[in-house]
Amino acid sequence: MNKTVENVGIIGMGSFLPAGILTNEDLEKMVDTSDEWITKRTGIKSRSILEEGVPAYTMGVEAAKKAIIMAKINPEEIGMVIAATDSPDFLVPSTACFLQKELGAVNAAAFDLNAACTGFIYSLSVAQNFIKSGQYKYVLVVSVEALSRVTDWKDRNTCVLFGDGAGAAVLGEVEEGYGIKGTYLGADGELGKHITLPSAYIPEDEKAKRLNGEFRTLWMNGPEVFKFAVKVMESAVLRIAEETSTSMDDIDYIVPHQANSRIIDGAAKRLKISSDRMINIVAETGNISSACIPIALCKAYEEGTIKKGNNLILVGFGGGLTWGSALIKWGI
């Protein structure tokens, strides 16, 4: 019988942002927009863009290598690789299989998970339960996104938002009192029409949304998503705090999906917490879908903002529409 594990948490983290930088000033030369307009509405100043001709999964490889080193394990010890992505290089093979091959995780099962921008939190929940059951000792979660490759660069409403990058986490058993205390996941397919990215099938109504004829690109109903996001970020944070019997006064930091500074600030106001308790790096990264949260978490840890013993809530929302939150007592 497999040994069950009570305390599961992140034991290694890593992130990667490509070297190419696209600033608001660069976008001014591409579409009818301005740095002032972008900054006021989103808080974004620049975003990283993956070099043409380079597979997106390579960003995940670099982030995962750092996480594995921090975790002090060998790739052969990893029992499962979960890749959270909505902008894969291939549908088949999965991004996770590319990662497994490149990392030498020869003993790992591998699959992709698409919950859009909530993908990292969904993946944490899946990984936690596989480890708690005793089936795997270590699970690698990698969020990797190349949204620049599914962006309509003529659509000023969306092209100013997105960037590329990857974040990774190794999960395993942690000392008592630390780790993931709970996760809360949700979805509402009735609202899925507000964020779409077609693949093999493109109905006429989806073509009609894409006025520039770029059919396999990400489209979003910005106003509806904004209203949904502010409300669901608040409710998801409060829900996981309630389910884990944790007071908001005991939460040191919230690590939200980095979609838009106005959404992050709006959620802080609704939660009645100061903005310095919200980890916000959107100005320098833009929206990197599922990779936002692990990149922000990794950066905050590396800079010494997040320390061992801190109580963190990760919270996200995205296409589907999906949402989720996780309460973690940081253990590294």
Order of alpha helices (4+ residues) and beta strands (2+ residues): beta-beta-alpha-alpha-beta-alpha-beta-alpha-beta-alpha-beta-beta-beta-beta-alpha-beta-alpha-beta-alpha-alpha-alpha-beta-beta
